[in-house]
Amino acid sequence: MMLKDWKSKSLVILFIVFGLFLQACGQQPQEKAQVKVVTLPFITFSPFYIALDEGYFEDQGLEVELVNMTVQEEILPALSSGQVDVSSGLLSAGMLNIIARGGEVKIAADKGYVDPEGCINWAVIGRRELIESGGLDSAEQLEGLTVNIVPSTWLEFYLSKVLESGGLTLDDIEKTNVSAPANPDALDQAQIDVAVNSEPWVTRLKKAGHLPVLALPQEILPDAAAAVMVYGPTLLGENSDVGTRFMTAYLQAVRQFNEGKTARNIEIVSKFTQLDQELLQEMCWPALRDDGDLNVQSVLDFQDWAIAAGYVESPVTEEDFWDDRFVKAANQALEQGQ
């Protein structure tokens, strides 16, 4: 009994000494910070999947939960109320409106931009029969056609620039909003004449004979921000350190993503998006900035268009919508190897 007591006491002392040692070294185990991130099974969300699979989030002491939400009208309120912490998507009027109304959300990083030298990630896709008959050789021929578009987003902004090159406006076409997966059938059956879409639908529609036509974003919107990552109040306030750690892991993953179609990247992206690896090899991968920086002027240009289109009533300033402290701190941490 005495030997047992001695062993028990020795173990207790050993644990206490070890705990004091860790505390003195500043290595006391900490509870992981929880971060909820809205994601969709699209390739533009790949850095989140890479950071999760490669352990970059874990290295930053984060436990990240991927939340699947598909309705934009639900995502932004969930973000501003703190139900989720991070959201991403195309620039939209809704994003600017929620900021104008006092919602505590801000753009924290780039999530996709138009690389002037890059591949075709966004395009105006014409119906095969129209193209073959010469019905879409110029922007003027869009007049009166039925065009599928996600309203009040950067895609509609891009379409407006294409129309402008032909002396037209959005009032000169018939707009509709068919879900991306339904685009191939809608074009095949002539329910729509044109679709404005991104990958993987650009490649899928090309395979079906429906081809990109007219001006590409690289020609009319070079270097423009098309999609952004947005932080909510949980990361903008007292938990800003968590926001920096999240951004550090994200940018580390972006740099891996920008290595291109490596075997490891394709493995991860295919697993999370459920896209066929052959398709991933063939399609255009979106351009993401290594440093997460934002082309602020292009956001202001989008806002000017959204105001003119009646989507935004109260303009917001750069200080209202852009918070660059996270990308700055994350880049510094990555340079220092943290």
C-alpha distance (Angstrom), angle and dihedral (degrees) to the residues before:
residue distance angle dihedral
M1 . . .
M2 3.78 . .
L3 3.85 90.7 .
K4 3.81 90.3 50.5
D5 3.81 91.9 50.1
W6 3.78 90.4 48.6
K7 3.82 91.8 51.8
S8 3.82 92.1 47.8
K9 3.79 92.4 49.8
S10 3.78 90.7 47.3
L11 3.79 91.7 54.0
V12 3.82 91.7 49.1
I13 3.81 90.9 50.4
L14 3.80 90.6 47.4
F15 3.82 92.4 53.1
I16 3.81 91.8 47.4
V17 3.80 92.3 50.0
F18 3.81 91.5 46.9
G19 3.82 91.0 49.5
L20 3.80 91.3 50.2
F21 3.80 89.6 48.9
L22 3.81 92.2 53.2
Q23 3.79 91.0 46.3
A24 3.80 91.4 50.9
C25 3.81 90.2 50.7
G26 3.79 91.9 48.7
Q27 3.80 90.2 -117.3
Q28 3.78 99.9 116.5
P29 3.85 106.4 146.4
Q30 3.80 111.1 -103.0
E31 3.75 129.4 -155.7
K32 3.79 111.0 -104.9
A33 3.80 116.7 -107.2
Q34 3.79 114.0 -117.4
V35 3.82 118.3 -130.6
K36 3.80 124.5 -179.0
V37 3.80 114.0 -153.6
V38 3.79 126.0 -170.9
T39 3.81 108.8 -135.2
L40 3.77 139.0 168.6
P41 3.82 128.9 -160.1
F42 3.81 92.0 -100.0
I43 3.79 127.2 122.3
T44 3.82 92.8 -118.8
F45 3.81 87.4 68.3
S46 3.82 91.2 56.3
P47 3.83 96.1 109.2
F48 3.81 89.3 62.8
Y49 3.79 90.5 52.2
I50 3.80 92.4 45.6
A51 3.81 92.3 49.0
L52 3.79 89.9 49.9
D53 3.80 96.2 45.7
E54 3.81 96.5 42.1
G55 3.81 93.2 47.4
Y56 3.81 95.7 -115.6
F57 3.81 91.7 133.3
E58 3.79 90.8 47.4
D59 3.81 90.3 50.3
Q60 3.80 87.5 58.2
G61 3.80 92.6 51.7
L62 3.79 93.8 -106.1
E63 3.77 132.8 137.4
V64 3.80 105.2 -157.3
E65 3.78 122.9 -162.2
L66 3.80 116.4 -162.3
V67 3.80 110.6 -141.8
N68 3.80 118.4 -162.3
M69 3.80 111.1 -144.0
T70 3.80 121.2 158.6
V71 3.82 105.1 177.8
Q72 3.82 112.5 84.6
E73 3.81 91.1 -157.9
E74 3.81 88.3 62.1
I75 3.80 99.4 40.4
L76 3.81 100.1 61.7
P77 3.84 95.2 47.8
A78 3.81 89.2 47.8
L79 3.79 89.1 51.6
S80 3.80 96.6 46.8
S81 3.82 91.4 46.9
G82 3.81 92.8 51.5
Q83 3.80 96.7 -114.0
V84 3.81 86.8 123.2
D85 3.80 127.6 20.4
V86 3.82 106.1 -151.8
S87 3.77 133.3 31.4
S88 3.79 134.3 173.0
G89 3.75 138.4 -169.7
L90 3.77 148.6 113.8
L91 3.78 117.2 -36.8
S92 3.78 105.0 -90.7
A93 3.77 140.8 -179.7
G94 3.80 88.3 -123.7
M95 3.79 89.9 61.3
L96 3.80 92.1 53.9
N97 3.80 92.9 42.7
I98 3.79 94.2 54.7
I99 3.82 89.4 51.6
A100 3.82 91.2 47.8
R101 3.81 89.4 52.5
G102 3.79 91.6 55.9
G103 3.79 100.1 -94.9
E104 3.79 110.2 157.9
V105 3.79 97.0 -125.8
K106 3.80 129.7 117.2
I107 3.77 139.0 178.9
A108 3.79 106.4 -102.3
A109 3.83 102.4 177.3
D110 3.77 147.6 -4.1
K111 3.80 115.2 -85.7
G112 3.79 100.4 -178.5
Y113 3.80 135.9 -13.6
V114 3.80 139.3 -175.8
D115 3.78 106.5 -94.4
P116 3.83 105.3 -155.8
E117 3.82 89.1 -146.6
G118 3.79 95.7 38.0
C119 3.78 134.8 106.2
I120 3.80 126.0 -92.2
N121 3.80 108.2 -78.2
W122 3.83 96.7 151.0
A123 3.79 125.4 34.3
V124 3.77 148.1 156.0
I125 3.82 103.0 -110.9
G126 3.79 119.1 -156.4
R127 3.80 128.2 -152.4
R128 3.81 111.0 -100.4
E129 3.82 96.6 -122.5
L130 3.80 92.5 49.8
I131 3.78 91.9 51.2
E132 3.81 93.2 47.5
S133 3.80 91.2 50.6
G134 3.80 92.7 49.8
G135 3.77 92.0 -110.8
L136 3.80 95.1 133.3
D137 3.78 104.5 41.5
S138 3.81 93.3 117.2
A139 3.79 139.1 24.2
E140 3.82 90.9 -112.8
Q141 3.81 88.3 69.1
L142 3.80 91.3 66.0
E143 3.80 88.8 78.1
G144 3.80 110.8 118.6
L145 3.80 94.7 3.3
T146 3.81 124.4 130.3
V147 3.78 108.4 -112.6
N148 3.78 125.5 -170.2
I149 3.80 111.4 -139.7
V150 3.81 140.0 155.0
P151 3.82 100.1 -119.6
S152 3.82 125.5 -125.1
T153 3.81 93.0 10.3
W154 3.78 135.7 109.7
L155 3.82 89.0 -92.1
E156 3.80 90.7 62.8
F157 3.81 89.1 45.7
Y158 3.81 88.6 55.0
L159 3.82 91.1 47.6
S160 3.81 90.2 51.2
K161 3.81 89.5 56.3
V162 3.82 90.7 51.0
L163 3.81 90.4 49.9
E164 3.79 90.7 47.0
S165 3.81 89.7 57.7
G166 3.79 86.9 61.1
G167 3.78 95.9 44.7
L168 3.82 92.1 -104.3
T169 3.80 136.7 119.4
L170 3.79 134.1 -153.1
D171 3.82 87.5 -92.6
D172 3.81 89.2 66.7
I173 3.83 95.0 65.6
E174 3.77 136.9 57.1
K175 3.81 106.9 -112.7
T176 3.79 123.2 -153.8
N177 3.79 134.3 166.4
V178 3.79 113.8 -138.4
S179 3.81 118.0 168.1
A180 3.81 114.3 -100.2
P181 3.83 94.7 -114.5
A182 3.82 88.8 55.7
N183 3.83 94.0 52.0
P184 3.84 97.4 90.7
D185 3.81 93.8 54.1
A186 3.80 92.3 41.0
L187 3.81 90.2 54.6
D188 3.82 93.3 42.8
Q189 3.80 90.7 52.6
A190 3.84 94.0 42.7
Q191 3.81 91.5 -118.9
I192 3.80 85.5 131.5
D193 3.80 129.4 22.9
V194 3.78 99.9 -159.3
A195 3.80 136.5 20.2
V196 3.79 127.0 -162.9
N197 3.77 106.6 -152.4
S198 3.79 148.6 141.0
E199 3.79 135.9 -129.5
P200 2.97 137.8 -26.9
W201 3.81 85.3 26.8
V202 3.81 93.5 55.9
T203 3.81 90.3 60.8
R204 3.80 93.9 39.8
L205 3.81 92.3 51.5
K206 3.81 91.6 46.4
K207 3.80 89.0 54.9
A208 3.82 88.1 54.2
G209 3.80 90.6 53.0
H210 3.81 97.4 -102.3
L211 3.79 105.8 125.3
P212 3.80 140.0 -161.6
V213 3.79 110.1 -98.4
L214 3.79 138.6 -178.2
A215 3.81 125.5 9.9
L216 3.80 119.2 -5.9
P217 3.82 122.2 -141.5
Q218 3.81 88.7 -109.5
E219 3.81 88.0 64.4
I220 3.80 101.0 44.6
L221 3.83 105.3 20.9
P222 3.82 106.4 30.0
D223 3.81 115.7 176.9
A224 3.82 91.8 2.5
A225 3.80 121.3 150.1
A226 3.80 108.0 -115.4
A227 3.81 102.2 169.6
V228 3.80 133.7 21.7
M229 3.79 143.5 -169.0
V230 3.80 114.5 -122.3
Y231 3.81 129.7 -158.5
G232 3.79 124.5 -152.0
P233 3.82 130.0 -146.8
T234 3.80 94.7 -80.8
L235 3.81 91.5 67.9
L236 3.80 99.1 30.2
G237 3.80 94.1 58.6
E238 3.80 132.8 38.8
N239 3.81 92.3 -17.2
S240 3.80 94.9 57.2
D241 3.81 88.9 123.7
V242 3.80 87.9 61.9
G243 3.79 87.9 49.7
T244 3.80 90.3 54.8
R245 3.80 92.8 48.0
F246 3.80 90.4 48.9
M247 3.79 90.7 50.2
T248 3.80 91.3 48.6
A249 3.80 91.3 55.5
Y250 3.80 91.2 43.3
L251 3.82 94.7 52.4
Q252 3.80 90.5 45.5
A253 3.80 87.0 56.0
V254 3.81 92.2 45.1
R255 3.80 89.3 57.0
Q256 3.79 90.2 51.7
F257 3.83 90.1 47.2
N258 3.80 89.6 51.6
E259 3.80 89.9 58.1
G260 3.79 82.1 79.9
K261 3.76 134.5 -139.4
T262 3.78 98.1 -5.2
A263 3.79 119.0 158.8
R264 3.81 90.6 -108.8
N265 3.81 94.7 48.8
I266 3.79 92.2 48.1
E267 3.80 90.6 48.5
I268 3.81 92.5 53.4
V269 3.80 97.1 40.5
S270 3.80 92.6 47.0
K271 3.80 91.6 50.3
F272 3.79 95.0 53.0
T273 3.81 100.7 34.7
Q274 3.81 96.6 36.7
L275 3.82 87.8 -136.0
D276 3.79 116.0 150.2
Q277 3.81 112.2 -102.6
E278 3.80 91.3 -129.9
L279 3.82 89.6 55.6
L280 3.81 90.6 48.1
Q281 3.79 89.5 53.8
E282 3.79 91.7 50.7
M283 3.81 103.4 40.6
C284 3.79 129.7 80.4
W285 3.78 114.7 -98.0
P286 3.81 113.4 -141.5
A287 3.78 120.9 -107.5
L288 3.82 114.2 -110.2
R289 3.79 124.6 -178.9
D290 3.81 114.3 -115.2
D291 3.81 90.8 -141.9
G292 3.82 96.7 42.0
D293 3.81 91.6 -126.2
L294 3.80 121.1 156.8
N295 3.80 131.8 -131.2
V296 3.79 93.0 -131.8
Q297 3.80 95.4 -176.0
S298 3.79 91.0 58.2
V299 3.82 89.6 55.1
L300 3.80 89.6 51.4
D301 3.83 88.9 49.4
F302 3.80 89.5 52.4
Q303 3.80 89.6 49.6
D304 3.82 91.8 51.5
W305 3.80 88.7 53.9
A306 3.82 92.4 46.1
I307 3.81 90.7 51.9
A308 3.81 92.0 49.3
A309 3.82 89.7 48.3
G310 3.81 91.1 52.2
Y311 3.81 94.9 -114.7
V312 3.81 95.7 113.0
E313 3.81 124.4 42.4
S314 3.81 103.6 177.2
P315 3.81 117.5 41.8
V316 3.80 119.8 -139.3
T317 3.79 128.0 -147.6
E318 3.79 130.3 -123.9
E319 3.81 88.4 -102.6
D320 3.81 89.1 54.4
F321 3.80 97.7 53.0
W322 3.83 108.1 24.2
D323 3.81 126.9 67.3
D324 3.80 109.9 176.7
R325 3.81 98.6 173.7
F326 3.80 92.5 95.3
V327 3.81 97.6 53.6
K328 3.81 89.9 43.8
A329 3.82 93.0 52.2
A330 3.81 92.8 41.8
N331 3.81 93.5 51.2
Q332 3.78 89.9 49.4
A333 3.80 91.1 50.2
L334 3.80 91.8 49.4
E335 3.81 91.4 48.8
Q336 3.80 88.5 53.2
G337 3.80 91.3 47.9
Q338 3.79 95.1 -115.9
